[in-house]
Amino acid sequence: MSCSSESFDVVASRYSAHHWSNVPAGLTQMHRVSKPGGLAVFMDVISPGVPLLDTWLQTLELLRDPSHVRNFSQVEWQNMLGSAGFVVCTATTFRLRLEFSSWIERMKTAAAHVAAIRSLQQRAGAEVTEHFAIEADGSFTVDTMLITAQAGN
């Protein structure tokens, strides 16, 4: 099913874009179906932007859920939205604590992958442990972002 161009007042994605195989193409289509001046709202886990922290986050996400593709940084999000024709209005970042047992249960993560995640957490250096606030039970905290944009003409 294809949506008509300029047919939506609001487009949104909540914690799904990190599973898309081609985020720029998806954003371009969202812009195409947005009415001029329409609202776009996106919320997702974001990469901290530091290579070490980014690699660590992407690895945990992929071990937990093989449908994971990539968490982008705030700067990458802003650039992709601009390239798709959106004008960013607001970008607010938050920290989100993920309780480990429910986090892995939601995806029915295989025991071997749970063990790999816990091994990585237990061997993480101070920079990783501090940034992600890794707890003894494996719970940790990630960066998230709520970004709003307006569809440009």
C-alpha positions in Angstrom: 0.0 0.0 0.0 1.3 3.4 -0.9 0.2 6.6 0.8 -0.6 9.7 -1.2 1.9 12.6 -1.1 1.2 15.4 1.4 -1.6 13.4 3.1 -0.7 13.4 6.8 -0.6 16.2 9.4 1.6 14.2 11.7 4.1 11.4 11.1 5.8 9.6 14.0 8.1 6.8 15.0 8.6 5.6 18.6 11.5 3.3 19.3 11.4 1.6 15.8 13.8 3.4 13.5 16.8 1.6 14.9 15.3 -1.5 13.2 14.9 0.1 9.8 17.4 -1.1 7.1 17.5 2.4 5.5 16.5 5.2 7.8 17.3 8.0 5.3 14.9 6.4 2.8 12.3 6.0 5.4 12.6 9.6 6.5 12.3 10.7 2.8 9.1 8.8 2.5 7.7 10.2 5.7 8.5 13.7 4.4 6.8 12.9 1.1 3.5 11.9 2.8 3.6 14.9 5.2 1.6 18.0 4.5 3.8 21.1 4.1 4.4 22.3 7.7 3.3 18.9 9.1 4.7 17.7 12.4 7.2 14.8 12.6 7.9 13.2 15.9 10.7 10.7 16.6 11.7 9.0 19.8 14.5 6.4 20.0 17.6 5.2 21.8 20.5 7.2 20.5 24.2 6.5 20.2 26.4 8.5 22.6 28.5 9.4 19.5 31.8 8.3 21.1 33.2 5.3 19.1 33.9 3.1 22.2 30.4 3.7 23.7 28.7 3.4 20.3 30.4 0.0 19.5 29.4 -1.3 23.0 25.8 -0.2 22.6 25.4 -1.6 19.1 26.9 -4.9 20.2 24.5 -5.3 23.2 21.5 -4.3 21.0 22.4 -6.9 18.3 23.0 -9.7 20.8 19.6 -9.0 22.4 17.7 -8.6 19.2 18.9 -9.7 15.7 16.5 -7.3 14.0 18.5 -4.4 15.4 20.3 -2.3 12.7 21.7 0.9 14.3 21.2 3.5 17.0 22.1 6.9 15.5 23.6 9.8 17.4 21.6 13.1 17.8 23.8 14.8 15.2 23.2 11.9 12.7 19.4 12.2 13.4 19.4 16.0 12.8 21.5 15.6 9.6 19.2 12.8 8.2 16.1 14.8 9.0 17.5 17.8 7.2 18.5 15.8 4.2 15.0 14.4 4.0 13.5 17.9 3.9 12.5 18.3 7.6 13.4 21.3 9.7 14.3 20.3 13.2 12.3 22.2 15.9 13.3 20.5 19.2 15.6 17.8 20.3 15.4 16.7 23.9 17.6 14.0 25.3 16.8 11.7 28.3 18.4 8.9 30.1 16.4 5.6 30.3 17.2 2.9 32.7 16.7 -0.6 31.3 15.9 -3.3 33.9 18.0 -6.2 32.6 15.7 -9.2 33.1 12.6 -7.6 31.5 14.8 -6.1 28.7 16.0 -9.5 27.6 12.7 -11.2 28.3 10.8 -8.9 25.9 12.8 -10.3 23.0 13.1 -13.8 24.3 16.9 -13.4 24.1 18.7 -16.8 23.8 20.6 -17.9 26.9 23.9 -17.8 25.0 23.4 -14.2 24.0 22.3 -13.3 27.5 25.6 -14.8 28.8 27.5 -12.9 26.1 25.9 -9.6 27.1 26.6 -10.2 30.8 30.2 -11.1 30.0 30.7 -7.9 28.1 29.1 -5.9 30.9 31.4 -7.5 33.5 34.5 -6.9 31.4 33.6 -3.3 30.5 36.1 -0.6 31.3 35.4 2.4 33.5 34.3 4.7 30.7 31.6 2.2 29.5 30.5 1.2 33.0 30.1 4.8 34.1 28.4 6.1 30.9 25.9 3.3 30.9 25.6 3.1 34.7 25.9 -0.7 34.6 24.5 -2.3 37.7 25.3 -5.6 39.4 22.2 -7.3 38.0 23.0 -6.2 34.4 20.5 -3.3 34.4 21.9 -0.2 32.6 21.0 3.2 31.3 20.9 4.4 27.7 20.6 7.8 26.0 17.3 8.5 24.3 16.0 11.4 22.3 12.7 13.0 21.5 13.0 15.1 18.3 10.3 17.1 16.6 10.5 18.5 13.1 8.4 20.3 10.6 8.0 19.2 7.0 9.6 21.8 4.8 8.3 22.6 1.3 
